[in-house]
Amino acid sequence: MTVTSYTERPGHKIDEADGLSVPWSRPSPKRKGVSARAVSAVTILVVLALWALSARLQLVSPVFLPSPIAVWNKFITVARDGFVDATLLQHAVASLWRVFAALVAALAIGVPVGLAIGISAIGRGIFDPLLEFLRPIPPLAYLPLVIIWFGIGEPSKILVIAIAMLAPVALSTASGVRGVSQERINAARSLGATQRQVVRHVVLPSALPSILTGLRIALGAGWSTLVAAELVAATRGLGFMIQSAA
């Protein structure tokens, strides 16, 4: 008779039915998600409580730190009655339109530039110095020059926001392209794929996670630039509301 010996491994247990080593049960992702949401909810409640307490004790002047209830009531009033001849929705739509138009322009320019930097040494030599020149300079520093060239209308605001979004999109795309597995590229070429087909069916899908990361960073930069861009000769938008209410 043959006797089989089973050794319990770390993180595993011996199944009594068949003697197989199986992993210990782990908490389900659902439990972790519920716990994280509960912690987030408690954090928000604590922040609101501290805010309300500070406003009630008047640690800061109500002009600079109104209570949460006062802020909510003012929000309802602006949403119902509007602000400076426009509803809150119209102001929000105006800002969203500027961000969306700038995002389309940044993607249309940044993704091809990132592909050129990641694929071609010539493209890297042409575009990399330009991006390294644009990236350290705050986008708002270009605002006076953009106003001189394009006036104080919508194109100047959209262009400034697009400049803020361009570098994150292009650099993230280039990083994603450089990280594409060479084995995938060689496999596609061995099957007869052209350079364009390799870029379209191998490089772009593989670089998509990096492109989306750059998109998220670009949206943050775009929103921060939007508020300042709308301070100049704007009649609608969230930045215009901030300037008018100040």
N, C-alpha and C positions, 0 to 999 in steps of 0.2 A: 504494500500500500504506500502510495506516495503522499507525503504531507507537505503542503505548500505553506510557507511562512510569509505573512504580510507585515510590513513595517509601516507604522503610522508616520506620515510625513508632516512637517510643520504646515499648518493651515489646512490639513486634510483629516478625515476621520475614516475608520474602517466600517464599511457597511456590513452589518451582521448577516444580511440575507445571502450575499454572494461573496463577501470578503474583499470587495473592491475598495480602493482608496478613493474617496470622493471629497471635493472641497467642502469646508465648513460653510454653512449658510451665512450670507452677508446681508446687511440691511439693504432693502430695495431702494432704488433711486427715488421712488415716490416718497418714502419716508424722509429721505434727505431733503427733497424739495420742499415738503411741508415744513420741516424744521427751519430751513433757510427763510422761507416766506414769513414764518412766525417771528423770527429774529428781526427781519426787515420791518415788519409791522410794528413791533415793539420799539425799534429804533426811531421810526417816524413819530410814534406817539410821544416818546420821551423828548424829541426835539420840539414838537408842538407844545408840550407842557412847559419846557424851559422858556420857550418864546413867550407864551402867555404869562408865565410868572414874571419874566423880566419886564413885560409891558405893564403888568398890574402894579409892580413895585416902582415903576417909572425909573428904572436904572438908566434908561436912555430916553431922551425926549420923544414923545409920541409922534412928532413930525418925522423923525428918522426911524423909529421902531414902533409902528402901530401894532395893536393886538391882532391875532389871527382872525378874530371875528370882524374887526374893522376892515381888514384887508378883504375878507370874503364879501362883506356887504358892499364894499366899493366895486369889487369885481362884478357883482350882480347888477349894480347900478350902471356901470359902463356897458355891460352886455345888453342891458335893456334899453338904455337911452342913447348909447353911442358916445363918441368922443370926437370933437372938432369936425362936425358935419360928416361923420362916417361911423358905421357900426364897428364893433370889435371884430366881427367876422371879416369885414372888408379890410381892416388894418392887418389882420393875420394873413388873409389871402394875398395881399400885396407883398408882404415879407416872404411868404412861401413861394410866390412866383419868382421873386428875385433869386432866392436860393436855388430853386429848381433850374432856372435858366443858366445860372452860373455853374451848377453841377453838370448839366449837359455839356456845356462848353469845356469844362475841365476834363470830363471823361473823353470827349471827342479829341482833345489834344493830348491829354496825359497818358492815355493807354497806348496809342501809337508811339509816343515818345519813349515810354517805358519799354515797349517791345524792341524798339531800335537800340536802346541802351543795353538791354539784356542779350540781344542776339548778335548785334554787329559791333565790331571794334570801331568802325567808322562812325556809327551812330553814337556810340559812347563818347567818342572824341568830340563830336559836335555838340550834343545836348547836355552831357554831364557838367561841363563848366558853366553852362547857362543856368542849369538848375541850382548848382552850388552857389551861383551868384544871387539868384532870386530867393533862395530859401532862408538865409539869415536875416534878410531885411523885412521888417514888419510890413504887411500889405498896406496898412494905412499910410505908410510913407510915400506910396505911389499915388495917393489920392490927389494931391495938388497937381501933379503932372497929368494925371488922367483927366482931371477937370479941364485943364488947359487944352488938351487934345480933343476931348469928346464932349465938353460942355458939362452942364449940371443935370442933365436928364437921366433917363433910365440906363442908357448904355454905360455911363461911367460907373454907376453903382454896381451893375452886374459884372463889369470888368474887374473891379477891385475885389469883389467876392471870388470871382473865378481865379484871380491870381493867388488868393489865399488857398484855394483848393488844388491848384495845379501840382505843386511840388509833392504833397502826400500821395496823390494818385500816381504820378509818374514814377516816383521812387519805389513805391510798394509794388507796382507792376514790374519794374526792373528786378527787384528782389525776388519776386515770384518766378520770373522767367529764368533767372540764374539758378534757382532751386529745382528746376525740372530735371527729372532723372534722365541721364544720357542714354540709359538702356532703352527707355521708351522711344526716344528719338531715333536711335539706331534700329529698333524693331520696325518703326514706321517706314524708315528709309529702305530697309531690306525688303519690305513689301511693295516697294515701288512708289511711295508717296513723294510728291514734289515738295519743295521748300514751303510753298504756300499752304499745302495740305498739312504739313507737319505743324506749322504755326497755328493753323485753324483748329485742327483736331487733336493735337497733343499739347502744344505749348500753352495756348489760351486756357483750355480746361484745367490744366495743372496749376496755372498761375492764378486761377479765379479766387481761391481763398485769400491770397495776398492782396489782390485787387479790391476785394470787399473790405479787407482791413483798412486799406488806404482810403476807401470810400467813407468808412466810418470816421476816420481821423479828419478827412477833408470836410465832412459835414460839421464837425465841431469847430474847425477853423472858420468855415464859412459863416456860421451863425454868430460867432464872436465878431467877425468883421462886418456883418450885416448891420448890427445895431449902430456902429460908428458911421458906416456909409450912409445910413438913412438920416443922420443928423444934418446932412448937407442938402438943402433945397429939396426936401421930401415933403409931400403933402399927405401921405398915408404910409403906414407901416409901424411896426413895434418900436423901432428906434425913434421915429417921429413922435410917437406917443410919450416916450420917455423924455424927450427934449421938451415937449410942450407942457408936460406935467411938472418939470423941474422948476 
